Amino acid sequence: MRVCRLLSSTFASGALALAFLGAGTATATPAAADPCGFYETGSDAFYNHCTSDGSHVVIKVEVAMAPDYERCVGPGRSWLGSADKIQGAHYVGRTC
């Protein structure tokens, strides 16, 4: 009888652990939002200005085989161009 209780207890603990793990996977986080700053998708380059104050900032856009340029971007995602032409972008430290 004691062996049955031990097995029952062990089984219950294992089942509880599996239920907990199952619950963890059922509440997986949603897909990540666009990252802040420069990022690329398979074909496009973007700059995502993450702000809660509505500010506009100047970024420097680095272009392959062409002159770099500065651009004023507002809150949220801004399309910069084709990922094969845009090499990067960064905040230059001033608003616009």
C-alpha atoms as one frame of an Amber mdcrd trajectory, in Angstrom:
protein
   0.000   0.000   0.000   2.821   2.377   0.849   4.378   1.810  -2.621   1.042
   2.677  -4.267   0.825   5.961  -2.331   4.411   6.784  -3.269   3.726   6.056
  -6.942   0.473   8.003  -6.782   2.230  10.961  -5.206   5.043  10.815  -7.759
   2.556  10.554 -10.620   0.537  13.501  -9.288   3.687  15.623  -8.963   4.721
  14.737 -12.506   1.257  15.503 -13.858   1.267  18.849 -12.051   4.668  19.703
 -13.523   3.488  18.791 -17.025   0.315  20.828 -16.581   2.403  23.809 -15.485
   4.708  23.458 -18.481   1.732  23.114 -20.802   0.203  26.270 -19.374   3.470
  28.106 -19.977   3.478  27.228 -23.646  -0.195  28.075 -24.048   0.475  31.635
 -22.935   3.361  32.296 -25.283   4.156  35.952 -25.891   2.768  37.545 -29.041
   5.072  38.223 -31.979   7.586  40.929 -31.155   6.769  44.429 -32.313   9.114
  46.304 -34.637  12.420  46.927 -32.856  13.444  50.474 -31.999  15.995  52.098
 -34.290  17.248  50.732 -37.591  16.176  47.294 -38.780  15.705  45.389 -42.010
  13.163  42.919 -43.273  13.985  40.615 -46.163  13.684  43.418 -48.697  13.173
  46.757 -46.911  15.020  48.986 -44.439  13.186  50.881 -41.670  13.839  53.203
 -38.758  11.439  52.897 -35.822  11.446  55.972 -33.577  10.121  54.660 -30.267
   8.785  57.554 -28.237   5.817  58.425 -26.091   6.278  62.205 -26.320   5.517
  62.661 -30.028   8.980  64.030 -30.799  10.553  64.079 -34.234  14.264  63.292
 -34.492  17.021  63.592 -37.071  18.614  60.338 -38.223  21.609  59.778 -40.465
  20.878  57.236 -43.192  23.891  55.320 -44.503  23.526  54.453 -48.172  25.569
  51.970 -50.233  27.361  53.506 -53.212  25.730  56.934 -52.664  26.082  59.839
 -50.263  24.657  59.416 -46.765  21.915  61.848 -45.789  19.995  63.124 -42.778
  16.250  62.768 -42.426  13.630  63.919 -39.932  11.405  61.078 -38.710   8.366
  61.127 -36.457   7.147  58.547 -33.973   6.789  55.013 -35.276   8.150  53.217
 -38.299   9.639  55.054 -41.296  10.522  53.267 -44.518  14.046  54.170 -45.648
  14.301  52.178 -48.853  15.476  48.880 -50.208  17.527  46.752 -47.794  20.201
  46.250 -50.484  20.745  50.031 -50.727  20.406  51.164 -47.098  23.277  50.045
 -44.847  22.098  51.571 -41.579  20.607  54.555 -39.804  21.098  56.142 -36.405
  19.872  59.029 -34.287  22.214  62.032 -34.529  21.227  63.640 -31.232  18.836
  66.398 -32.210  15.161  66.944 -32.807  13.499  68.473 -35.842
